[in-house]
């Protein structure tokens, strides 16, 4: 979890005085969105994400920025992602989508190749913005 942001009863709260980069809220919202509905409302404090969850939150935040009409550079700012923000942004803009298979596995979007084969709208278009699976086994870390 980033400075100035925390989760209280499954809701993101932030302190504007501590939030250096507003785009970080979209990334953290992505962590919350991919959690199964049964556990989301009881989440507290900070996220302890594994690699799959982190990649899904990155992909979710890119799609959310586009859907909100924001420049994705707001999320992928120079100080973000341990110095790797520019590379992530370059990959997304080139259609090399890290973490999308995670979102597709959760039923939240369609991976581009599968979407083309089945006539569905492809990522970054989202089928739904939250993981509404009730079961913990549907979480990426499970």
N, CA, C and O atoms as a GROMACS GRO file, in nm:
protein
  568
    1UNK      N    1   0.087  -0.117   0.000
    1UNK     CA    2   0.000   0.000   0.000
    1UNK      C    3   0.091   0.123   0.000
    1UNK      O    4   0.198   0.124   0.060
    2UNK      N    5   0.046   0.221  -0.067
    2UNK     CA    6   0.124   0.342  -0.084
    2UNK      C    7   0.097   0.443   0.028
    2UNK      O    8  -0.008   0.437   0.092
    3UNK      N    9   0.191   0.534   0.053
    3UNK     CA   10   0.173   0.632   0.161
    3UNK      C   11   0.044   0.713   0.143
    3UNK      O   12   0.010   0.756   0.033
    4UNK      N   13  -0.026   0.733   0.254
    4UNK     CA   14  -0.147   0.813   0.253
    4UNK      C   15  -0.272   0.738   0.213
    4UNK      O   16  -0.380   0.798   0.207
    5UNK      N   17  -0.260   0.608   0.185
    5UNK     CA   18  -0.375   0.527   0.141
    5UNK      C   19  -0.387   0.407   0.233
    5UNK      O   20  -0.287   0.344   0.267
    6UNK      N   21  -0.510   0.374   0.273
    6UNK     CA   22  -0.534   0.254   0.351
    6UNK      C   23  -0.675   0.204   0.320
    6UNK      O   24  -0.757   0.275   0.261
    7UNK      N   25  -0.701   0.081   0.360
    7UNK     CA   26  -0.832   0.020   0.340
    7UNK      C   27  -0.902   0.010   0.475
    7UNK      O   28  -0.844  -0.038   0.573
    8UNK      N   29  -1.026   0.056   0.480
    8UNK     CA   30  -1.109   0.047   0.600
    8UNK      C   31  -1.241  -0.017   0.558
    8UNK      O   32  -1.316   0.040   0.480
    9UNK      N   33  -1.269  -0.135   0.612
    9UNK     CA   34  -1.392  -0.207   0.580
    9UNK      C   35  -1.415  -0.219   0.430
    9UNK      O   36  -1.527  -0.200   0.382
   10UNK      N   37  -1.310  -0.250   0.357
   10UNK     CA   38  -1.320  -0.272   0.214
   10UNK      C   39  -1.332  -0.146   0.130
   10UNK      O   40  -1.366  -0.153   0.012
   11UNK      N   41  -1.304  -0.031   0.189
   11UNK     CA   42  -1.312   0.097   0.118
   11UNK      C   43  -1.176   0.167   0.126
   11UNK      O   44  -1.113   0.169   0.231
   12UNK      N   45  -1.133   0.224   0.014
   12UNK     CA   46  -1.009   0.301   0.016
   12UNK      C   47  -1.031   0.434   0.084
   12UNK      O   48  -1.127   0.506   0.055
   13UNK      N   49  -0.942   0.466   0.175
   13UNK     CA   50  -0.939   0.599   0.236
   13UNK      C   51  -0.801   0.657   0.208
   13UNK      O   52  -0.702   0.585   0.201
   14UNK      N   53  -0.797   0.788   0.192
   14UNK     CA   54  -0.667   0.850   0.167
   14UNK      C   55  -0.658   0.984   0.238
   14UNK      O   56  -0.758   1.049   0.267
   15UNK      N   57  -0.535   1.021   0.264
   15UNK     CA   58  -0.504   1.149   0.326
   15UNK      C   59  -0.442   1.236   0.218
   15UNK      O   60  -0.329   1.210   0.176
   16UNK      N   61  -0.514   1.339   0.172
   16UNK     CA   62  -0.462   1.422   0.063
   16UNK      C   63  -0.326   1.485   0.095
   16UNK      O   64  -0.248   1.514   0.004
   17UNK      N   65  -0.298   1.508   0.222
   17UNK     CA   66  -0.171   1.569   0.260
   17UNK      C   67  -0.054   1.473   0.239
   17UNK      O   68   0.060   1.516   0.223
   18UNK      N   69  -0.082   1.342   0.240
   18UNK     CA   70   0.024   1.241   0.225
   18UNK      C   71   0.028   1.178   0.086
   18UNK      O   72   0.124   1.108   0.053
   19UNK      N   73  -0.074   1.201   0.007
   19UNK     CA   74  -0.083   1.139  -0.125
   19UNK      C   75  -0.004   1.222  -0.225
   19UNK      O   76  -0.048   1.330  -0.267
   20UNK      N   77   0.111   1.172  -0.264
   20UNK     CA   78   0.198   1.245  -0.356
   20UNK      C   79   0.149   1.235  -0.499
   20UNK      O   80   0.156   1.332  -0.575
   21UNK      N   81   0.099   1.117  -0.538
   21UNK     CA   82   0.058   1.092  -0.675
   21UNK      C   83  -0.086   1.042  -0.678
   21UNK      O   84  -0.111   0.927  -0.641
   22UNK      N   85  -0.181   1.124  -0.720
   22UNK     CA   86  -0.322   1.082  -0.720
   22UNK      C   87  -0.349   0.956  -0.800
   22UNK      O   88  -0.441   0.881  -0.768
   23UNK      N   89  -0.270   0.930  -0.903
   23UNK     CA   90  -0.287   0.809  -0.982
   23UNK      C   91  -0.265   0.681  -0.902
   23UNK      O   92  -0.312   0.574  -0.941
   24UNK      N   93  -0.195   0.693  -0.790
   24UNK     CA   94  -0.173   0.576  -0.705
   24UNK      C   95  -0.305   0.522  -0.650
   24UNK      O   96  -0.316   0.403  -0.620
   25UNK      N   97  -0.405   0.609  -0.638
   25UNK     CA   98  -0.537   0.563  -0.592
   25UNK      C   99  -0.596   0.460  -0.688
   25UNK      O  100  -0.659   0.364  -0.645
   26UNK      N  101  -0.578   0.481  -0.818
   26UNK     CA  102  -0.631   0.384  -0.915
   26UNK      C  103  -0.561   0.249  -0.901
   26UNK      O  104  -0.625   0.144  -0.911
   27UNK      N  105  -0.432   0.251  -0.879
   27UNK     CA  106  -0.360   0.125  -0.861
   27UNK      C  107  -0.411   0.051  -0.737
   27UNK      O  108  -0.438  -0.069  -0.742
   28UNK      N  109  -0.425   0.123  -0.628
   28UNK     CA  110  -0.472   0.058  -0.505
   28UNK      C  111  -0.618   0.014  -0.519
   28UNK      O  112  -0.657  -0.089  -0.463
   29UNK      N  113  -0.699   0.090  -0.593
   29UNK     CA  114  -0.836   0.048  -0.620
   29UNK      C  115  -0.836  -0.084  -0.697
   29UNK      O  116  -0.924  -0.168  -0.678
   30UNK      N  117  -0.738  -0.102  -0.784
   30UNK     CA  118  -0.725  -0.228  -0.857
   30UNK      C  119  -0.703  -0.346  -0.765
   30UNK      O  120  -0.760  -0.453  -0.786
   31UNK      N  121  -0.621  -0.326  -0.662
   31UNK     CA  122  -0.600  -0.434  -0.564
   31UNK      C  123  -0.731  -0.471  -0.496
   31UNK      O  124  -0.760  -0.589  -0.477
   32UNK      N  125  -0.809  -0.372  -0.462
   32UNK     CA  126  -0.937  -0.396  -0.396
   32UNK      C  127  -1.036  -0.463  -0.493
   32UNK      O  128  -1.108  -0.554  -0.454
   33UNK      N  129  -1.039  -0.417  -0.616
   33UNK     CA  130  -1.134  -0.467  -0.714
   33UNK      C  131  -1.116  -0.614  -0.748
   33UNK      O  132  -1.213  -0.682  -0.779
   34UNK      N  133  -0.994  -0.665  -0.743
   34UNK     CA  134  -0.971  -0.804  -0.781
   34UNK      C  135  -0.998  -0.903  -0.668
   34UNK      O  136  -0.997  -1.024  -0.690
   35UNK      N  137  -1.022  -0.853  -0.550
   35UNK     CA  138  -1.051  -0.942  -0.437
   35UNK      C  139  -1.191  -1.001  -0.451
   35UNK      O  140  -1.281  -0.933  -0.499
   36UNK      N  141  -1.210  -1.126  -0.409
   36UNK     CA  142  -1.344  -1.185  -0.414
   36UNK      C  143  -1.441  -1.106  -0.326
   36UNK      O  144  -1.403  -1.052  -0.223
   37UNK      N  145  -1.565  -1.101  -0.369
   37UNK     CA  146  -1.664  -1.019  -0.298
   37UNK      C  147  -1.679  -1.059  -0.152
   37UNK      O  148  -1.705  -0.974  -0.068
   38UNK      N  149  -1.662  -1.187  -0.121
   38UNK     CA  150  -1.679  -1.234   0.017
   38UNK      C  151  -1.576  -1.175   0.113
   38UNK      O  152  -1.604  -1.158   0.231
   39UNK      N  153  -1.457  -1.144   0.063
   39UNK     CA  154  -1.353  -1.092   0.152
   39UNK      C  155  -1.332  -0.942   0.138
   39UNK      O  156  -1.273  -0.880   0.227
   40UNK      N  157  -1.379  -0.883   0.029
   40UNK     CA  158  -1.352  -0.741   0.003
   40UNK      C  159  -1.402  -0.650   0.115
   40UNK      O  160  -1.328  -0.563   0.162
   41UNK      N  161  -1.525  -0.670   0.159
   41UNK     CA  162  -1.586  -0.579   0.258
   41UNK      C  163  -1.518  -0.584   0.394
   41UNK      O  164  -1.531  -0.490   0.473
   42UNK      N  165  -1.446  -0.691   0.423
   42UNK     CA  166  -1.382  -0.702   0.554
   42UNK      C  167  -1.235  -0.665   0.551
   42UNK      O  168  -1.166  -0.675   0.653
   43UNK      N  169  -1.184  -0.622   0.437
   43UNK     CA  170  -1.042  -0.591   0.426
   43UNK      C  171  -1.009  -0.465   0.506
   43UNK      O  172  -1.085  -0.369   0.509
   44UNK      N  173  -0.891  -0.469   0.570
   44UNK     CA  174  -0.844  -0.360   0.654
   44UNK      C  175  -0.696  -0.334   0.629
   44UNK      O  176  -0.622  -0.424   0.591
   45UNK      N  177  -0.654  -0.211   0.649
   45UNK     CA  178  -0.512  -0.177   0.652
   45UNK      C  179  -0.446  -0.164   0.517
   45UNK      O  180  -0.481  -0.077   0.438
   46UNK      N  181  -0.351  -0.252   0.492
   46UNK     CA  182  -0.269  -0.246   0.371
   46UNK      C  183  -0.276  -0.377   0.296
   46UNK      O  184  -0.300  -0.482   0.356
   47UNK      N  185  -0.254  -0.372   0.165
   47UNK     CA  186  -0.253  -0.493   0.084
   47UNK      C  187  -0.118  -0.561   0.094
   47UNK      O  188  -0.013  -0.496   0.093
   48UNK      N  189  -0.122  -0.690   0.103
   48UNK     CA  190  -0.002  -0.772   0.093
   48UNK      C  191  -0.020  -0.857  -0.032
   48UNK      O  192  -0.060  -0.973  -0.024
   49UNK      N  193   0.010  -0.801  -0.147
   49UNK     CA  194  -0.018  -0.865  -0.275
   49UNK      C  195   0.096  -0.956  -0.318
   49UNK      O  196   0.213  -0.926  -0.297
   50UNK      N  197   0.057  -1.069  -0.377
   50UNK     CA  198   0.158  -1.154  -0.440
   50UNK      C  199   0.178  -1.105  -0.584
   50UNK      O  200   0.116  -1.007  -0.625
   51UNK      N  201   0.263  -1.172  -0.658
   51UNK     CA  202   0.294  -1.128  -0.794
   51UNK      C  203   0.174  -1.124  -0.887
   51UNK      O  204   0.158  -1.030  -0.965
   52UNK      N  205   0.088  -1.226  -0.880
   52UNK     CA  206  -0.030  -1.231  -0.965
   52UNK      C  207  -0.127  -1.119  -0.935
   52UNK      O  208  -0.183  -1.058  -1.026
   53UNK      N  209  -0.147  -1.091  -0.807
   53UNK     CA  210  -0.236  -0.982  -0.768
   53UNK      C  211  -0.179  -0.847  -0.809
   53UNK      O  212  -0.252  -0.758  -0.853
   54UNK      N  213  -0.049  -0.832  -0.795
   54UNK     CA  214   0.015  -0.706  -0.834
   54UNK      C  215  -0.001  -0.682  -0.984
   54UNK      O  216  -0.035  -0.572  -1.026
   55UNK      N  217   0.022  -0.785  -1.064
   55UNK     CA  218   0.009  -0.770  -1.209
   55UNK      C  219  -0.136  -0.739  -1.247
   55UNK      O  220  -0.160  -0.657  -1.335
   56UNK      N  221  -0.232  -0.804  -1.182
   56UNK     CA  222  -0.373  -0.778  -1.211
   56UNK      C  223  -0.409  -0.634  -1.175
   56UNK      O  224  -0.482  -0.569  -1.249
   57UNK      N  225  -0.359  -0.585  -1.062
   57UNK     CA  226  -0.388  -0.446  -1.021
   57UNK      C  227  -0.326  -0.347  -1.120
   57UNK      O  228  -0.385  -0.242  -1.147
   58UNK      N  229  -0.210  -0.379  -1.173
   58UNK     CA  230  -0.147  -0.293  -1.273
   58UNK      C  231  -0.233  -0.288  -1.398
   58UNK      O  232  -0.260  -0.180  -1.451
   59UNK      N  233  -0.277  -0.404  -1.446
   59UNK     CA  234  -0.362  -0.409  -1.566
   59UNK      C  235  -0.495  -0.339  -1.542
   59UNK      O  236  -0.543  -0.265  -1.628
   60UNK      N  237  -0.554  -0.360  -1.425
   60UNK     CA  238  -0.682  -0.298  -1.391
   60UNK      C  239  -0.667  -0.146  -1.391
   60UNK      O  240  -0.753  -0.075  -1.444
   61UNK      N  241  -0.558  -0.095  -1.333
   61UNK     CA  242  -0.541   0.050  -1.322
   61UNK      C  243  -0.519   0.115  -1.459
   61UNK      O  244  -0.562   0.228  -1.480
   62UNK      N  245  -0.454   0.044  -1.550
   62UNK     CA  246  -0.437   0.098  -1.686
   62UNK      C  247  -0.574   0.110  -1.754
   62UNK      O  248  -0.606   0.213  -1.812
   63UNK      N  249  -0.654   0.004  -1.747
   63UNK     CA  250  -0.787   0.006  -1.807
   63UNK      C  251  -0.875   0.113  -1.742
   63UNK      O  252  -0.951   0.181  -1.810
   64UNK      N  253  -0.864   0.128  -1.610
   64UNK     CA  254  -0.945   0.227  -1.538
   64UNK      C  255  -0.906   0.368  -1.580
   64UNK      O  256  -0.994   0.454  -1.598
   65UNK      N  257  -0.778   0.394  -1.596
   65UNK     CA  258  -0.734   0.527  -1.640
   65UNK      C  259  -0.794   0.560  -1.777
   65UNK      O  260  -0.846   0.669  -1.798
   66UNK      N  261  -0.786   0.465  -1.869
   66UNK     CA  262  -0.842   0.488  -2.002
   66UNK      C  263  -0.993   0.511  -1.995
   66UNK      O  264  -1.045   0.602  -2.059
   67UNK      N  265  -1.063   0.428  -1.919
   67UNK     CA  266  -1.208   0.440  -1.907
   67UNK      C  267  -1.249   0.573  -1.845
   67UNK      O  268  -1.355   0.627  -1.877
   68UNK      N  269  -1.166   0.626  -1.757
   68UNK     CA  270  -1.195   0.755  -1.692
   68UNK      C  271  -1.150   0.874  -1.776
   68UNK      O  272  -1.172   0.989  -1.737
   69UNK      N  273  -1.090   0.847  -1.892
   69UNK     CA  274  -1.043   0.956  -1.977
   69UNK      C  275  -0.914   1.020  -1.928
   69UNK      O  276  -0.884   1.134  -1.964
   70UNK      N  277  -0.839   0.947  -1.846
   70UNK     CA  278  -0.713   0.998  -1.793
   70UNK      C  279  -0.595   0.948  -1.876
   70UNK      O  280  -0.600   0.838  -1.932
   71UNK      N  281  -0.493   1.026  -1.883
   71UNK     CA  282  -0.368   0.981  -1.942
   71UNK      C  283  -0.311   0.873  -1.849
   71UNK      O  284  -0.292   0.900  -1.731
   72UNK      N  285  -0.284   0.753  -1.898
   72UNK     CA  286  -0.230   0.648  -1.811
   72UNK      C  287  -0.100   0.687  -1.741
   72UNK      O  288  -0.061   0.624  -1.643
   73UNK      N  289  -0.032   0.789  -1.790
   73UNK     CA  290   0.091   0.835  -1.724
   73UNK      C  291   0.060   0.890  -1.584
   73UNK      O  292   0.152   0.903  -1.502
   74UNK      N  293  -0.065   0.922  -1.556
   74UNK     CA  294  -0.104   0.964  -1.421
   74UNK      C  295  -0.082   0.848  -1.324
   74UNK      O  296  -0.040   0.868  -1.210
   75UNK      N  297  -0.112   0.727  -1.369
   75UNK     CA  298  -0.093   0.607  -1.287
   75UNK      C  299   0.052   0.561  -1.295
   75UNK      O  300   0.112   0.525  -1.194
   76UNK      N  301   0.108   0.562  -1.415
   76UNK     CA  302   0.244   0.513  -1.438
   76UNK      C  303   0.341   0.631  -1.440
   76UNK      O  304   0.406   0.658  -1.540
   77UNK      N  305   0.349   0.699  -1.326
   77UNK     CA  306   0.435   0.816  -1.312
   77UNK      C  307   0.580   0.773  -1.288
   77UNK      O  308   0.606   0.659  -1.252
   78UNK      N  309   0.671   0.865  -1.309
   78UNK     CA  310   0.815   0.834  -1.305
   78UNK      C  311   0.863   0.776  -1.173
   78UNK      O  312   0.960   0.700  -1.173
   79UNK      N  313   0.798   0.807  -1.063
   79UNK     CA  314   0.842   0.756  -0.933
   79UNK      C  315   0.773   0.623  -0.897
   79UNK      O  316   0.799   0.568  -0.790
   80UNK      N  317   0.689   0.574  -0.984
   80UNK     CA  318   0.613   0.453  -0.951
   80UNK      C  319   0.678   0.325  -0.999
   80UNK      O  320   0.766   0.326  -1.085
   81UNK      N  321   0.632   0.216  -0.942
   81UNK     CA  322   0.669   0.081  -0.985
   81UNK      C  323   0.818   0.057  -0.981
   81UNK      O  324   0.876  -0.005  -1.070
   82UNK      N  325   0.880   0.107  -0.874
   82UNK     CA  326   1.023   0.086  -0.849
   82UNK      C  327   1.109   0.120  -0.971
   82UNK      O  328   1.204   0.048  -1.005
   83UNK      N  329   1.074   0.230  -1.036
   83UNK     CA  330   1.150   0.276  -1.151
   83UNK      C  331   1.109   0.211  -1.282
   83UNK      O  332   1.167   0.242  -1.386
   84UNK      N  333   1.011   0.124  -1.280
   84UNK     CA  334   0.969   0.053  -1.401
   84UNK      C  335   0.844   0.106  -1.467
   84UNK      O  336   0.791   0.043  -1.558
   85UNK      N  337   0.795   0.221  -1.424
   85UNK     CA  338   0.669   0.274  -1.476
   85UNK      C  339   0.675   0.302  -1.626
   85UNK      O  340   0.581   0.270  -1.699
   86UNK      N  341   0.784   0.360  -1.674
   86UNK     CA  342   0.794   0.393  -1.816
   86UNK      C  343   0.790   0.266  -1.901
   86UNK      O  344   0.726   0.263  -2.006
   87UNK      N  345   0.857   0.161  -1.856
   87UNK     CA  346   0.856   0.035  -1.931
   87UNK      C  347   0.717  -0.028  -1.931
   87UNK      O  348   0.672  -0.080  -2.033
   88UNK      N  349   0.649  -0.022  -1.817
   88UNK     CA  350   0.512  -0.074  -1.812
   88UNK      C  351   0.422   0.003  -1.906
   88UNK      O  352   0.347  -0.057  -1.984
   89UNK      N  353   0.429   0.134  -1.901
   89UNK     CA  354   0.345   0.217  -1.987
   89UNK      C  355   0.374   0.190  -2.134
   89UNK      O  356   0.282   0.180  -2.215
   90UNK      N  357   0.501   0.180  -2.168
   90UNK     CA  358   0.539   0.151  -2.307
   90UNK      C  359   0.481   0.016  -2.351
   90UNK      O  360   0.430   0.004  -2.463
   91UNK      N  361   0.487  -0.083  -2.265
   91UNK     CA  362   0.432  -0.214  -2.300
   91UNK      C  363   0.281  -0.209  -2.319
   91UNK      O  364   0.230  -0.264  -2.416
   92UNK      N  365   0.210  -0.143  -2.229
   92UNK     CA  366   0.065  -0.132  -2.243
   92UNK      C  367   0.029  -0.059  -2.372
   92UNK      O  368  -0.060  -0.102  -2.445
   93UNK      N  369   0.097   0.051  -2.399
   93UNK     CA  370   0.067   0.128  -2.520
   93UNK      C  371   0.096   0.050  -2.647
   93UNK      O  372   0.036   0.077  -2.751
   94UNK      N  373   0.188  -0.046  -2.640
   94UNK     CA  374   0.220  -0.130  -2.755
   94UNK      C  375   0.133  -0.256  -2.761
   94UNK      O  376   0.151  -0.340  -2.849
   95UNK      N  377   0.039  -0.268  -2.668
   95UNK     CA  378  -0.049  -0.385  -2.669
   95UNK      C  379   0.010  -0.508  -2.603
   95UNK      O  380  -0.042  -0.618  -2.619
   96UNK      N  381   0.119  -0.490  -2.529
   96UNK     CA  382   0.180  -0.601  -2.453
   96UNK      C  383   0.133  -0.584  -2.309
   96UNK      O  384   0.195  -0.514  -2.229
   97UNK      N  385   0.024  -0.652  -2.277
   97UNK     CA  386  -0.050  -0.628  -2.153
   97UNK      C  387  -0.011  -0.723  -2.042
   97UNK      O  388  -0.055  -0.838  -2.041
   98UNK      N  389   0.070  -0.678  -1.950
   98UNK     CA  390   0.101  -0.757  -1.831
   98UNK      C  391  -0.022  -0.766  -1.742
   98UNK      O  392  -0.094  -0.667  -1.724
   99UNK      N  393  -0.047  -0.883  -1.688
   99UNK     CA  394  -0.154  -0.900  -1.591
   99UNK      C  395  -0.293  -0.922  -1.647
   99UNK      O  396  -0.386  -0.949  -1.572
  100UNK      N  397  -0.308  -0.909  -1.777
  100UNK     CA  398  -0.442  -0.921  -1.836
  100UNK      C  399  -0.494  -1.064  -1.823
  100UNK      O  400  -0.613  -1.084  -1.801
  101UNK      N  401  -0.407  -1.162  -1.836
  101UNK     CA  402  -0.457  -1.300  -1.823
  101UNK      C  403  -0.516  -1.323  -1.685
  101UNK      O  404  -0.609  -1.401  -1.670
  102UNK      N  405  -0.462  -1.254  -1.583
  102UNK     CA  406  -0.517  -1.266  -1.447
  102UNK      C  407  -0.660  -1.212  -1.443
  102UNK      O  408  -0.749  -1.276  -1.387
  103UNK      N  409  -0.681  -1.095  -1.502
  103UNK     CA  410  -0.814  -1.036  -1.505
  103UNK      C  411  -0.910  -1.121  -1.588
  103UNK      O  412  -1.027  -1.135  -1.552
  104UNK      N  413  -0.861  -1.179  -1.697
  104UNK     CA  414  -0.945  -1.266  -1.779
  104UNK      C  415  -0.982  -1.392  -1.701
  104UNK      O  416  -1.096  -1.438  -1.710
  105UNK      N  417  -0.889  -1.447  -1.627
  105UNK     CA  418  -0.916  -1.566  -1.546
  105UNK      C  419  -1.025  -1.540  -1.443
  105UNK      O  420  -1.104  -1.629  -1.410
  106UNK      N  421  -1.030  -1.417  -1.393
  106UNK     CA  422  -1.134  -1.378  -1.297
  106UNK      C  423  -1.265  -1.339  -1.366
  106UNK      O  424  -1.364  -1.308  -1.299
  107UNK      N  425  -1.266  -1.341  -1.499
  107UNK     CA  426  -1.387  -1.307  -1.574
  107UNK      C  427  -1.413  -1.158  -1.583
  107UNK      O  428  -1.526  -1.117  -1.610
  108UNK      N  429  -1.311  -1.077  -1.561
  108UNK     CA  430  -1.329  -0.932  -1.558
  108UNK      C  431  -1.304  -0.867  -1.694
  108UNK      O  432  -1.347  -0.754  -1.717
  109UNK      N  433  -1.237  -0.937  -1.785
  109UNK     CA  434  -1.209  -0.886  -1.920
  109UNK      C  435  -1.184  -1.006  -2.011
  109UNK      O  436  -1.185  -1.120  -1.966
  110UNK      N  437  -1.162  -0.978  -2.137
  110UNK     CA  438  -1.126  -1.082  -2.233
  110UNK      C  439  -0.984  -1.055  -2.282
  110UNK      O  440  -0.952  -0.944  -2.324
  111UNK      N  441  -0.902  -1.155  -2.276
  111UNK     CA  442  -0.766  -1.146  -2.328
  111UNK      C  443  -0.780  -1.123  -2.479
  111UNK      O  444  -0.865  -1.185  -2.543
  112UNK      N  445  -0.697  -1.036  -2.538
  112UNK     CA  446  -0.716  -0.997  -2.678
  112UNK      C  447  -0.727  -1.111  -2.779
  112UNK      O  448  -0.815  -1.106  -2.865
  113UNK      N  449  -0.642  -1.211  -2.772
  113UNK     CA  450  -0.651  -1.319  -2.872
  113UNK      C  451  -0.779  -1.399  -2.857
  113UNK      O  452  -0.844  -1.432  -2.956
  114UNK      N  453  -0.816  -1.430  -2.734
  114UNK     CA  454  -0.939  -1.505  -2.710
  114UNK      C  455  -1.060  -1.420  -2.749
  114UNK      O  456  -1.158  -1.473  -2.802
  115UNK      N  457  -1.054  -1.291  -2.724
  115UNK     CA  458  -1.165  -1.202  -2.760
  115UNK      C  459  -1.186  -1.200  -2.910
  115UNK      O  460  -1.299  -1.207  -2.958
  116UNK      N  461  -1.077  -1.191  -2.985
  116UNK     CA  462  -1.087  -1.188  -3.131
  116UNK      C  463  -1.147  -1.318  -3.184
  116UNK      O  464  -1.228  -1.316  -3.276
  117UNK      N  465  -1.108  -1.430  -3.125
  117UNK     CA  466  -1.158  -1.560  -3.171
  117UNK      C  467  -1.305  -1.580  -3.138
  117UNK      O  468  -1.375  -1.656  -3.205
  118UNK      N  469  -1.354  -1.511  -3.033
  118UNK     CA  470  -1.491  -1.531  -2.988
  118UNK      C  471  -1.582  -1.411  -3.009
  118UNK      O  472  -1.698  -1.412  -2.966
  119UNK      N  473  -1.532  -1.306  -3.076
  119UNK     CA  474  -1.614  -1.189  -3.105
  119UNK      C  475  -1.647  -1.102  -2.985
  119UNK      O  476  -1.749  -1.034  -2.985
  120UNK      N  477  -1.562  -1.105  -2.882
  120UNK     CA  478  -1.584  -1.022  -2.764
  120UNK      C  479  -1.496  -0.897  -2.770
  120UNK      O  480  -1.395  -0.894  -2.841
  121UNK      N  481  -1.536  -0.795  -2.697
  121UNK     CA  482  -1.450  -0.677  -2.683
  121UNK      C  483  -1.330  -0.717  -2.598
  121UNK      O  484  -1.344  -0.785  -2.496
  122UNK      N  485  -1.213  -0.675  -2.641
  122UNK     CA  486  -1.088  -0.714  -2.576
  122UNK      C  487  -1.042  -0.609  -2.477
  122UNK      O  488  -1.079  -0.492  -2.485
  123UNK      N  489  -0.959  -0.655  -2.382
  123UNK     CA  490  -0.890  -0.564  -2.292
  123UNK      C  491  -0.822  -0.456  -2.377
  123UNK      O  492  -0.762  -0.490  -2.479
  124UNK      N  493  -0.829  -0.329  -2.338
  124UNK     CA  494  -0.859  -0.275  -2.207
  124UNK      C  495  -1.007  -0.253  -2.176
  124UNK      O  496  -1.040  -0.193  -2.074
  125UNK      N  497  -1.096  -0.300  -2.263
  125UNK     CA  498  -1.238  -0.296  -2.228
  125UNK      C  499  -1.262  -0.400  -2.119
  125UNK      O  500  -1.217  -0.514  -2.130
  126UNK      N  501  -1.331  -0.360  -2.016
  126UNK     CA  502  -1.358  -0.451  -1.903
  126UNK      C  503  -1.501  -0.502  -1.911
  126UNK      O  504  -1.593  -0.427  -1.943
  127UNK      N  505  -1.519  -0.631  -1.882
  127UNK     CA  506  -1.653  -0.690  -1.871
  127UNK      C  507  -1.719  -0.644  -1.742
  127UNK      O  508  -1.839  -0.614  -1.738
  128UNK      N  509  -1.640  -0.637  -1.638
  128UNK     CA  510  -1.685  -0.585  -1.509
  128UNK      C  511  -1.562  -0.534  -1.435
  128UNK      O  512  -1.449  -0.574  -1.462
  129UNK      N  513  -1.588  -0.443  -1.342
  129UNK     CA  514  -1.479  -0.374  -1.273
  129UNK      C  515  -1.443  -0.437  -1.140
  129UNK      O  516  -1.341  -0.400  -1.080
  130UNK      N  517  -1.523  -0.530  -1.091
  130UNK     CA  518  -1.493  -0.596  -0.964
  130UNK      C  519  -1.500  -0.747  -0.982
  130UNK      O  520  -1.574  -0.798  -1.066
  131UNK      N  521  -1.421  -0.816  -0.903
  131UNK     CA  522  -1.428  -0.961  -0.897
  131UNK      C  523  -1.548  -0.995  -0.809
  131UNK      O  524  -1.540  -0.987  -0.686
  132UNK      N  525  -1.658  -1.033  -0.871
  132UNK     CA  526  -1.779  -1.062  -0.795
  132UNK      C  527  -1.789  -1.209  -0.755
  132UNK      O  528  -1.895  -1.253  -0.711
  133UNK      N  529  -1.680  -1.283  -0.770
  133UNK     CA  530  -1.679  -1.422  -0.725
  133UNK      C  531  -1.691  -1.425  -0.573
  133UNK      O  532  -1.616  -1.356  -0.504
  134UNK      N  533  -1.784  -1.503  -0.521
  134UNK     CA  534  -1.802  -1.506  -0.376
  134UNK      C  535  -1.699  -1.589  -0.304
  134UNK      O  536  -1.686  -1.578  -0.183
  135UNK      N  537  -1.627  -1.671  -0.374
  135UNK     CA  538  -1.545  -1.774  -0.313
  135UNK      C  539  -1.398  -1.738  -0.312
  135UNK      O  540  -1.345  -1.691  -0.413
  136UNK      N  541  -1.331  -1.758  -0.202
  136UNK     CA  542  -1.189  -1.731  -0.189
  136UNK      C  543  -1.105  -1.807  -0.293
  136UNK      O  544  -1.000  -1.759  -0.334
  137UNK      N  545  -1.151  -1.925  -0.334
  137UNK     CA  546  -1.070  -2.002  -0.430
  137UNK      C  547  -1.058  -1.930  -0.564
  137UNK      O  548  -0.972  -1.964  -0.646
  138UNK      N  549  -1.144  -1.828  -0.586
  138UNK     CA  550  -1.139  -1.754  -0.710
  138UNK      C  551  -1.043  -1.635  -0.703
  138UNK      O  552  -1.033  -1.557  -0.799
  139UNK      N  553  -0.974  -1.621  -0.593
  139UNK     CA  554  -0.875  -1.514  -0.580
  139UNK      C  555  -0.748  -1.555  -0.654
  139UNK      O  556  -0.723  -1.674  -0.670
  140UNK      N  557  -0.670  -1.462  -0.697
  140UNK     CA  558  -0.548  -1.492  -0.770
  140UNK      C  559  -0.444  -1.560  -0.685
  140UNK      O  560  -0.363  -1.638  -0.737
  141UNK      N  561  -0.443  -1.534  -0.557
  141UNK     CA  562  -0.340  -1.593  -0.472
  141UNK      C  563  -0.379  -1.731  -0.421
  141UNK      O  564  -0.296  -1.799  -0.361
  142UNK      N  565  -0.503  -1.773  -0.444
  142UNK     CA  566  -0.552  -1.901  -0.395
  142UNK      C  567  -0.522  -2.009  -0.487
  142UNK      O  568  -0.557  -2.124  -0.460
   0.00000   0.00000   0.00000
